[in-house]
């Protein structure tokens, strides 16, 4: 496993979080639009017998978005758990905090350096060291079940 695989796995958390937020916003908009046109806005979507044709379309769209959102949430939680598993394998608390703030909390490197009161170069240097340490830890994947799980999820 190389640096690119590890970085892609960590960045998956940030990308999935953005996708979840986007799906939540779309769902909220659809539900608000449905409440303006539906005869029974509080009724279940599967039992919508509204006289307005557009309402039935909204109901189908809302159900689809809800399923999509639940799948995205599951995938996001899995990615976050994987990130935490990887972070727990690191020994240096600064490395853990830097990677957690960026890849789990979604903060930019400038914001991280301000909040931690470190220079950007210090943050980048320790980010590099943390990724190198993860690469070293994941070279021998036969040593522990945690490392095998990380490798299996990173490569899938």
Buried (B, 14 or more C-beta within 10 A) or exposed (E): BEEEBBBEBBBBBBEBBEBBEEBBEBBEEBBEBBEEBBEEBEBEBEEBEBEEEEBBEBBEBBBEBBEBBEEBBEBBEBBBEBBBBBBEBBEEEBBBBBBBBBBBEBBEBEEBBEEBEBEEEBBBEBBEBBBEBBBEBBEEBEEEEBBEBBBEBBEE
